[in-house]
């Protein structure tokens, strides 16, 4: 008899235990074992267990290529989270079978040996027991495309939380913490007593009281400096939306700023400053014409401003002109720092409210959450578990499908929080998403290309760029080292039909077949594939962290980031006052609900996994394991460098510190 040592690892997740009978069959190139029940005198498959069994066969099975697993209900129906199986053959060879899958039924499930294989080198017929296409057909039944709204990226088809696939759902820990935060966020912030108060704020001190419970070091800095021009300009580089500012090479025709406006003492000229590369522009033209929402029975206002900024000799970025509507007119003045205190301040407040609505929908929701859902769904539909790209990307899809389902249900829907508490509202939000989608480009998703296109290579004090480019390079080096281990030539990339199907469906379902986006419709080279996969991992992790993690820090102090404004902007100068500013701010209930949303979106769960942490062992070969270790060392060094740099900053920039960046879009 030939003895096989079988070790079964049950995942360390809540409710991962099964008390049912578990059966296994080993399939090799020379035969297969009997369908064998794995039994012991006590329950073996409990949470975090490592269970050992001996399985005897009359002859050697040859090289093991597959196992079959199933469970039979013994006492009660339950779910079992099988992590992996290790088998040592009589010849002394060890085989690893990654699973990481909830087994909820009595169906036989097949799992391949862990060595990564592309479709054109997978020659095992496996006695008709298994095919890659069979696995993908099953996946396509579970993970199906749906159209939430025409003109935006497609999403998973799911009618309820219960209809989401088990493998895509939150852990019990994550579920409990998300539910707790969603229900009691206002209570945590001790704002629940005023959550239904629909009156205006009567003083700035009233707003300060809202921060009495949860003040971060950064939210306190924002409260103290929100009026400062230097801080206003700083946020376009290192705030929650570093994606809009660009170097100005020519003044827009609809922004008639003159030298006398910006340089009243004739110390500079705009033409000279533009030539020197010192003038920058932020243009919210995408918001033009968006009808303001109605909240508490009051019409809200959303502007589409243009902002001109100047880089000063000491490296600061300061605003020098603001026009709140796109079309020049007598009732659309260009506001200047030389105007009265409240004329200038209220102009900046309208900019910050516009930025909140633009950022949340275009920069945060669309460019990270929605697109990452597309990358995830296409991965699950087109790449079998044995594919090297599946193994590389699957850790970066953790929790994304459920968090996006929540976002559509609780934020984006007609009765969601965006419709209730933001000036863009329900219909306005969809219009912004569709406009953003129609102008989205591949280059803007790749930080080296994006920084170059916006002319920001040499802007000082730009931590998002500095940290982001370093992270991109580290991720790119890691991706290249892993994928080049499996793809030696461009021809191999072109031959991989599964890989080509993955990118094709991303082009179709994510970018709606818009050739103008520049998204590849197929991969023709190794380099092209490596760059795209780098972009995917960067977006799942670093980019999402950069535009998500600081939301409470910068938005908890409402005057710095109003979700809505309920007076129109001044049509002439000299009319703004502290009272008109307070009357413009959103009502108390709108403000506190906005704070609770930002608190929720900025709060990591206790089971977060950070960039480079791969507790699930999808790769089984030595080379990718070595590349992962090198990746982790590079991330550790960058984290140390960022922490050292931050010690010298008044406001530390932490959002791209690898130790703070989650692997996936999970919040």
Secondary structure, 3 states (H helix, E strand, C coil): CEEEEEEEEECCCCCCCCCCEEEEEEEECCEECCCEEECCCCCCCCCCCEEEEEEEECCCCCCEEEEEEEEECCCCCCCEEEEEEEEECCCCCEEEEEEEEEECCCCCEEEECCCCCCHHHCCCCHHHCCCHHHHHHHHHHHCCEECCCCCCCCEECCCCHHHCCHHHCCCHHHHHHHHHHHHHHHHHCCCHHHCCCCCCCCCHHHHHHCCCCCCCHHHHHHHHHCCCHHHHHHHHHHCCCCCCCEECCCCCCCCCCCHHHHCCCCCCCHHHHHHHCCEEEEECHHHCCCCCCEECCEECECCCCEEEEEECCCCCEEEEEEECCCCCECCECEECCCCCHHHHHHHHHHHHHHHHHHHHHHHHHHHHHHHHHHHHHHHHHHCCCCCHHHHHHHHHHCCHHHHHHHHHHHHHCCCCHHHHHCCCHHHHHHHHHHHHHHCCCHHHHCHHHHHHHCCCCCCCCCHHHHHHHHHHHHHHHHHHHHHHHHCCCHHHHHHCHHHHHHHHHHHHHHCCCCHHHCCCCCCCCHHHHHHHHHHHHHHHHHHHHHHHCCHHHHHCCHHHCCCCECCCCCCCCCCCCHHHHHHHECCHHHHHHHHHHHHHHCCCCCCCCECCCCCCCCCCCHHHHHHHHHHHHHHHHHHHHHHHHHCCCCCCCCCCCHHHCECCCCC
